[in-house]
Amino acid sequence: MAISRDGAELLALRVLGWMAEDPEIMGGFLGATGAGVGDLRARATDRAFQVAVLDHLLMRDDWVLAFAEAVGCAPDQPLAARMALGGAEGTPWG
């Protein structure tokens, strides 16, 4: 299902909030990106940061399913959001 760019940005923010509730997932994201806790609010609306948030979620199907269940969205929405934000050239979905 396609998603607008605005919808994709909103979903990325929801993913960030969901990840923040799980110290293990958030810790992995911070470690992988080099971001600090202080960067989360400052960079939350940055497209590249949102792409990183979605990429982190999409690494594991169980995270995608847990997120979708928690927020009441279809499991395909995180990937649709990632595609809508662009910058995926060279990936299987880009």
SULKATA-V681019 format. One record per residue. N is the residue number from 0. RES is the residue in one letter. PHI is phi in radians with two decimals (999 if undefined). PSI is psi in radians with two decimals (none if undefined). D_FIRST is the distance of its C-alpha to the first C-alpha in whole Angstrom. Layout:
n=N res=RES phi=PHI psi=PSI d_first=D_FIRST
n=N res=RES phi=PHI psi=PSI d_first=D_FIRST
This chain:
n=0 res=M phi=999 psi=2.25 d_first=0
n=1 res=A phi=-1.26 psi=2.72 d_first=4
n=2 res=I phi=-2.45 psi=2.50 d_first=7
n=3 res=S phi=-1.27 psi=2.85 d_first=10
n=4 res=R phi=-1.08 psi=-0.74 d_first=13
n=5 res=D phi=-1.08 psi=-0.73 d_first=15
n=6 res=G phi=-1.11 psi=-0.66 d_first=12
n=7 res=A phi=-1.14 psi=-0.73 d_first=12
n=8 res=E phi=-1.12 psi=-0.73 d_first=16
n=9 res=L phi=-1.11 psi=-0.74 d_first=16
n=10 res=L phi=-1.12 psi=-0.69 d_first=14
n=11 res=A phi=-1.06 psi=-0.68 d_first=16
n=12 res=L phi=-1.14 psi=-0.66 d_first=19
n=13 res=R phi=-1.16 psi=-0.68 d_first=18
n=14 res=V phi=-1.09 psi=-0.78 d_first=18
n=15 res=L phi=-1.02 psi=-0.78 d_first=21
n=16 res=G phi=-1.09 psi=-0.71 d_first=23
n=17 res=W phi=-1.13 psi=-0.76 d_first=21
n=18 res=M phi=-1.10 psi=-0.62 d_first=23
n=19 res=A phi=-1.11 psi=-0.38 d_first=26
n=20 res=E phi=-1.40 psi=-0.17 d_first=27
n=21 res=D phi=-2.12 psi=1.84 d_first=27
n=22 res=P phi=-1.00 psi=-0.59 d_first=30
n=23 res=E phi=-1.20 psi=-0.80 d_first=30
n=24 res=I phi=-1.17 psi=-0.78 d_first=26
n=25 res=M phi=-1.15 psi=-0.70 d_first=27
n=26 res=G phi=-1.07 psi=-0.70 d_first=30
n=27 res=G phi=-1.12 psi=-0.71 d_first=28
n=28 res=F phi=-1.13 psi=-0.83 d_first=26
n=29 res=L phi=-1.09 psi=-0.71 d_first=29
n=30 res=G phi=-1.14 psi=-0.70 d_first=31
n=31 res=A phi=-1.25 psi=-0.59 d_first=29
n=32 res=T phi=-1.67 psi=-0.31 d_first=28
n=33 res=G phi=1.37 psi=0.10 d_first=32
n=34 res=A phi=-1.34 psi=2.69 d_first=31
n=35 res=G phi=-1.86 psi=2.93 d_first=33
n=36 res=V phi=-0.98 psi=-0.66 d_first=32
n=37 res=G phi=-1.13 psi=-0.40 d_first=34
n=38 res=D phi=-1.31 psi=-0.38 d_first=31
n=39 res=L phi=-1.03 psi=-0.89 d_first=28
n=40 res=R phi=-1.24 psi=-0.73 d_first=29
n=41 res=A phi=-1.14 psi=-0.59 d_first=30
n=42 res=R phi=-1.88 psi=0.05 d_first=27
n=43 res=A phi=-1.02 psi=-0.51 d_first=24
n=44 res=T phi=-1.71 psi=0.06 d_first=23
n=45 res=D phi=-1.38 psi=2.21 d_first=24
n=46 res=R phi=-1.01 psi=-0.78 d_first=21
n=47 res=A phi=-1.08 psi=-0.66 d_first=22
n=48 res=F phi=-1.19 psi=-0.72 d_first=23
n=49 res=Q phi=-1.09 psi=-0.67 d_first=19
n=50 res=V phi=-1.06 psi=-0.77 d_first=18
n=51 res=A phi=-1.09 psi=-0.70 d_first=21
n=52 res=V phi=-1.05 psi=-0.87 d_first=20
n=53 res=L phi=-1.15 psi=-0.72 d_first=16
n=54 res=D phi=-1.04 psi=-0.70 d_first=18
n=55 res=H phi=-1.12 psi=-0.81 d_first=20
n=56 res=L phi=-1.04 psi=-0.75 d_first=18
n=57 res=L phi=-1.25 psi=-0.11 d_first=16
n=58 res=M phi=-1.14 psi=-0.46 d_first=20
n=59 res=R phi=-2.34 psi=2.20 d_first=20
n=60 res=D phi=-1.06 psi=-0.65 d_first=18
n=61 res=D phi=-1.14 psi=-0.58 d_first=20
n=62 res=W phi=-1.18 psi=-0.76 d_first=19
n=63 res=V phi=-1.04 psi=-0.81 d_first=15
n=64 res=L phi=-1.14 psi=-0.71 d_first=16
n=65 res=A phi=-1.14 psi=-0.74 d_first=19
n=66 res=F phi=-1.08 psi=-0.85 d_first=17
n=67 res=A phi=-1.02 psi=-0.74 d_first=14
n=68 res=E phi=-1.15 psi=-0.73 d_first=17
n=69 res=A phi=-1.12 psi=-0.66 d_first=19
n=70 res=V phi=-1.82 psi=-0.09 d_first=17
n=71 res=G phi=1.32 psi=0.64 d_first=15
n=72 res=C phi=-2.00 psi=2.89 d_first=11
n=73 res=A phi=-1.22 psi=2.52 d_first=9
n=74 res=P phi=-1.07 psi=-0.33 d_first=10
n=75 res=D phi=-1.47 psi=-0.12 d_first=7
n=76 res=Q phi=-1.16 psi=-0.68 d_first=7
n=77 res=P phi=-1.05 psi=-0.71 d_first=10
n=78 res=L phi=-1.18 psi=-0.71 d_first=9
n=79 res=A phi=-1.07 psi=-0.69 d_first=7
n=80 res=A phi=-1.14 psi=-0.73 d_first=10
n=81 res=R phi=-1.07 psi=-0.74 d_first=12
n=82 res=M phi=-1.15 psi=-0.68 d_first=11
n=83 res=A phi=-1.16 psi=-0.52 d_first=11
n=84 res=L phi=-1.38 psi=-0.26 d_first=14
n=85 res=G phi=1.30 psi=-2.99 d_first=16
n=86 res=G phi=1.31 psi=0.31 d_first=19
n=87 res=A phi=-1.79 psi=0.29 d_first=17
n=88 res=E phi=-0.99 psi=2.39 d_first=20
n=89 res=G phi=1.54 psi=-0.01 d_first=21
n=90 res=T phi=-1.79 psi=2.86 d_first=19
n=91 res=P phi=-1.03 psi=-0.43 d_first=17
n=92 res=W phi=-1.82 psi=0.03 d_first=14
n=93 res=G phi=-1.66 psi=none d_first=15
